[in-house]
């Protein structure tokens, strides 16, 4: 089983990605908007509430920038692949319905010994003007595919601040959260099929990493950006531990002006998103 290293540095053909108002509403519900109090986030969960125009959660950028079809990375057991890192930069708020033209490039395959880290960068641009809308970066760790003699890749100098967080937000998830999130397009059976999850070493299906990421993004939006998607510029983080649907997540944030460092942890203290960074624009 080998990875296709010839993909590195070769851009994909541009692909048109379109979404509707229903897609952005479903996404909001899939990452927990309105859970516990359906009236709290109506701007993201409804399109026809009186005096409340529909808005889009910033982390929908990950779906907006998703390529129509992923190029085959090589011959390996898909149960050995886990989402490792995710980041995005939003150049402008996303509309409830819209389209972008997406190009993806594998920018690195790094040798981590026990596995390989495959890094992919995505550029999503306005189809009419070519202006950038979303720039995204994703890393996948593929167990058993390391040891090929490549470099380990860059290191991150993130450090948890030595002070109390400026914001702490706790977010519940539903036991059926993964079944809802998969309707946004990620049908990986790791999140729904107990037998597939067992092959990957889990006693039951786990929550999508991007669902945990979206729950975290909601907490950041409301606590650090005043619930205004126009102020939410960028977000990055490393997935450090799996989450099971129904587990409670707590996001700790340290804000210094436009920069927010964060960690997301489960109730037992296990950190599930580490080395988190977000950037918020000043309020107008």
C-alpha positions as CSV (number, residue, x, y, z in Angstrom):
1,X,0.0,0.0,0.0
2,X,1.5,3.3,-1.1
3,X,0.7,7.0,-1.4
4,X,0.9,8.8,-4.7
5,X,3.6,11.4,-4.1
6,X,3.3,12.6,-7.7
7,X,0.2,14.6,-6.6
8,X,2.3,17.0,-4.6
9,X,2.2,20.5,-6.1
10,X,-0.2,19.7,-8.9
11,X,-3.4,21.8,-8.8
12,X,-6.7,20.1,-9.6
13,X,-9.0,21.2,-12.4
14,X,-11.3,24.0,-11.1
15,X,-14.7,22.8,-10.0
16,X,-17.9,24.8,-9.4
17,X,-19.3,24.4,-5.9
18,X,-22.8,25.7,-5.3
19,X,-25.0,25.8,-2.2
20,X,-28.6,26.8,-1.3
21,X,-30.2,28.4,1.7
22,X,-31.4,25.0,2.8
23,X,-27.7,23.8,2.8
24,X,-26.6,26.6,5.2
25,X,-29.6,26.0,7.4
26,X,-28.9,22.3,7.6
27,X,-25.2,23.0,8.4
28,X,-26.1,25.2,11.3
29,X,-28.4,22.5,12.8
30,X,-25.7,19.9,12.1
31,X,-23.2,21.8,14.3
32,X,-25.7,22.3,17.1
33,X,-27.2,25.7,16.5
34,X,-30.4,26.1,18.4
35,X,-29.7,23.1,20.6
36,X,-31.4,23.6,24.0
37,X,-33.0,27.0,23.0
38,X,-34.4,27.1,19.5
39,X,-34.9,30.9,19.7
40,X,-31.2,31.8,20.4
41,X,-29.6,31.4,16.9
42,X,-32.5,32.1,14.5
43,X,-30.3,34.1,12.1
44,X,-28.5,30.9,11.4
45,X,-31.3,28.3,11.7
46,X,-34.2,30.1,9.9
47,X,-34.7,32.1,6.7
48,X,-38.1,33.7,7.5
49,X,-38.1,34.9,11.1
50,X,-39.6,38.4,11.3
51,X,-36.8,41.0,11.3
52,X,-34.1,38.4,11.3
53,X,-32.3,37.9,7.9
54,X,-30.6,34.6,7.4
55,X,-26.8,34.6,8.0
56,X,-24.2,31.9,7.6
57,X,-21.9,30.4,10.2
58,X,-18.3,31.1,9.3
59,X,-17.2,27.5,9.5
60,X,-19.6,26.7,6.6
61,X,-16.5,27.9,4.7
62,X,-15.2,24.3,5.0
63,X,-18.2,23.0,3.0
64,X,-18.2,25.9,0.6
65,X,-14.6,25.2,-0.3
66,X,-15.1,21.4,-0.5
67,X,-14.1,20.0,-3.9
68,X,-16.7,18.0,-5.9
69,X,-14.4,14.9,-6.0
70,X,-11.2,14.2,-4.1
71,X,-8.3,12.9,-6.1
72,X,-7.2,9.4,-5.1
73,X,-4.2,9.7,-2.7
74,X,-3.1,6.1,-3.2
75,X,-3.8,2.6,-2.3
76,X,-4.5,2.4,1.5
77,X,-7.2,1.2,3.9
78,X,-9.6,4.2,4.3
79,X,-10.3,3.1,7.9
80,X,-6.7,4.2,8.7
81,X,-7.3,7.8,7.7
82,X,-8.2,10.4,10.3
83,X,-8.6,14.2,10.0
84,X,-5.6,15.8,11.7
85,X,-5.7,19.6,11.2
86,X,-8.0,22.2,9.6
87,X,-7.7,25.9,8.9
88,X,-9.5,28.5,6.8
89,X,-9.4,32.2,6.1
90,X,-12.6,34.0,5.0
91,X,-12.1,37.0,2.8
92,X,-15.8,38.0,3.1
93,X,-18.9,36.7,4.7
94,X,-20.6,33.8,2.9
95,X,-24.2,34.4,1.5
96,X,-27.0,32.0,2.4
97,X,-27.0,30.7,-1.2
98,X,-24.1,31.1,-3.5
99,X,-21.2,29.5,-5.5
100,X,-17.4,29.4,-5.7
101,X,-14.9,27.9,-8.1
102,X,-12.6,25.6,-6.2
103,X,-9.1,24.4,-6.9
104,X,-7.2,22.0,-4.6
105,X,-3.5,21.1,-4.3
106,X,-1.7,18.5,-2.2
107,X,1.1,20.6,-0.9
108,X,2.9,18.0,1.2
109,X,3.2,14.4,2.3
110,X,5.2,14.3,5.5
111,X,6.7,11.3,7.1
112,X,5.6,11.0,10.8
113,X,7.0,7.5,11.3
114,X,3.9,5.7,12.3
115,X,2.0,7.3,9.5
116,X,1.9,10.0,6.8
117,X,0.5,13.5,7.1
118,X,-1.1,14.6,3.8
119,X,-1.6,18.4,3.5
120,X,-4.1,19.8,1.0
121,X,-4.7,23.5,0.3
122,X,-7.9,24.8,-1.3
123,X,-8.6,28.1,-3.0
124,X,-12.3,29.1,-3.5
125,X,-12.9,32.1,-5.7
126,X,-15.9,34.1,-6.9
127,X,-16.8,32.4,-10.3
128,X,-17.6,35.8,-11.9
129,X,-14.7,38.0,-10.7
130,X,-12.1,35.6,-9.6
131,X,-11.7,37.3,-6.3
132,X,-10.8,35.1,-3.3
133,X,-13.6,34.0,-1.0
134,X,-12.1,31.2,1.1
135,X,-8.6,29.8,1.5
136,X,-8.5,26.5,3.4
137,X,-5.9,24.0,4.5
138,X,-6.5,20.5,5.7
139,X,-4.3,17.7,6.9
140,X,-5.1,14.0,7.0
141,X,-3.1,11.4,9.0
142,X,-2.9,8.0,7.4
143,X,-1.8,5.3,9.9
144,X,0.7,2.8,8.6
145,X,1.9,4.9,5.6
146,X,5.0,6.5,7.2
147,X,8.6,5.3,7.2
148,X,9.2,6.3,3.5
149,X,12.1,8.6,4.4
150,X,10.5,11.9,3.9
151,X,10.7,15.1,6.1
152,X,8.4,15.4,9.1
153,X,7.1,18.8,8.1
154,X,7.0,22.2,10.0
155,X,6.5,22.5,13.7
156,X,3.9,24.7,15.5
157,X,5.0,27.0,18.2
158,X,1.5,27.3,19.8
159,X,1.6,27.6,23.6
160,X,-1.4,27.7,26.0
161,X,-1.4,31.1,27.7
162,X,-0.4,31.1,31.4
163,X,-3.5,32.8,32.6
164,X,-7.2,32.2,33.0
165,X,-9.2,32.1,29.7
166,X,-11.1,35.3,28.8
167,X,-14.1,33.2,27.6
168,X,-15.3,29.7,28.5
169,X,-18.3,28.3,26.6
170,X,-19.8,24.8,27.1
171,X,-21.7,23.3,24.2
172,X,-23.7,20.1,24.3
173,X,-23.9,17.7,21.4
174,X,-26.7,15.2,20.6
175,X,-26.4,11.4,20.6
176,X,-27.5,11.5,16.9
177,X,-25.3,14.5,16.0
178,X,-23.2,12.5,13.5
179,X,-26.3,11.3,11.7
180,X,-27.4,14.9,11.2
181,X,-23.9,16.1,10.2
182,X,-23.4,13.4,7.6
183,X,-26.3,14.9,5.7
184,X,-24.1,17.9,4.9
185,X,-22.1,15.7,2.6
186,X,-19.5,13.7,4.6
187,X,-20.8,10.1,4.4
188,X,-17.7,8.5,5.9
189,X,-19.0,5.3,7.6
190,X,-16.6,5.9,10.5
191,X,-19.3,8.2,11.8
192,X,-22.3,5.9,11.4
193,X,-21.4,2.3,10.8
194,X,-20.3,0.4,14.0
195,X,-18.5,-2.3,12.1
196,X,-16.4,0.3,10.2
197,X,-15.7,2.2,13.4
198,X,-14.5,-1.1,15.0
199,X,-12.0,-1.6,12.1
200,X,-10.6,1.8,12.8
201,X,-10.2,0.9,16.5
202,X,-13.3,2.6,18.1
203,X,-16.0,0.9,20.1
204,X,-18.7,2.9,18.3
205,X,-18.9,5.6,15.6
206,X,-17.2,8.9,16.4
207,X,-18.3,12.5,15.6
208,X,-16.9,14.1,12.5
209,X,-13.9,16.2,13.2
210,X,-15.5,19.0,11.2
211,X,-18.6,18.8,13.3
212,X,-16.5,19.3,16.5
213,X,-14.8,22.1,14.6
214,X,-18.1,23.7,13.7
215,X,-19.4,23.5,17.3
216,X,-16.1,25.2,18.4
217,X,-16.5,27.9,15.7
218,X,-20.0,28.7,16.9
219,X,-18.6,29.3,20.4
220,X,-15.8,31.5,19.0
221,X,-18.3,33.5,16.9
222,X,-20.6,34.3,19.8
223,X,-18.0,34.9,22.5
224,X,-15.1,36.5,20.6
225,X,-16.8,38.1,17.5
226,X,-20.0,39.4,19.0
227,X,-22.1,36.8,17.0
228,X,-21.2,38.8,13.8
229,X,-20.0,36.5,10.9
230,X,-18.5,39.6,9.2
231,X,-16.0,39.9,12.0
232,X,-14.9,36.2,11.8
233,X,-11.7,36.2,9.6
234,X,-9.9,32.9,10.2
235,X,-9.7,29.7,12.3
236,X,-7.3,26.8,12.7
237,X,-6.8,23.8,15.0
238,X,-5.4,20.3,15.4
239,X,-7.7,17.4,16.1
240,X,-6.1,15.7,19.1
241,X,-8.7,13.2,20.4
242,X,-12.0,11.7,19.1
243,X,-15.4,12.9,20.3
244,X,-18.4,10.6,20.6
245,X,-21.8,12.0,19.7
246,X,-23.6,13.2,22.9
247,X,-20.5,14.3,24.7
248,X,-20.3,17.9,26.0
249,X,-17.6,20.2,24.7
250,X,-16.0,23.2,26.4
251,X,-14.1,25.9,24.5
252,X,-11.6,27.9,26.4
253,X,-10.5,31.2,24.7
254,X,-7.6,33.6,25.3
255,X,-8.3,36.8,23.4
256,X,-5.7,39.5,22.7
257,X,-7.2,42.1,20.4
258,X,-7.9,40.4,17.0
259,X,-6.1,37.2,18.0
260,X,-7.8,34.4,19.9
261,X,-6.1,31.2,21.0
262,X,-8.4,28.4,22.0
263,X,-8.7,24.7,23.1
264,X,-11.7,22.5,23.0
265,X,-12.1,19.8,25.6
266,X,-14.5,17.1,26.8
267,X,-16.1,17.0,30.2
268,X,-13.2,14.8,31.5
269,X,-10.6,17.4,30.4
270,X,-9.4,15.6,27.3
271,X,-8.4,18.1,24.7
272,X,-10.0,17.4,21.4
273,X,-9.0,20.5,19.4
274,X,-5.5,21.7,20.3
275,X,-3.3,24.6,19.1
276,X,-6.4,26.6,18.2
277,X,-6.1,30.0,16.6
278,X,-8.8,32.4,15.4
279,X,-8.7,35.9,14.1
280,X,-11.5,38.4,14.5
281,X,-12.0,41.8,12.9
282,X,-12.7,44.9,15.0
283,X,-16.3,45.8,15.5
284,X,-17.5,48.6,13.2
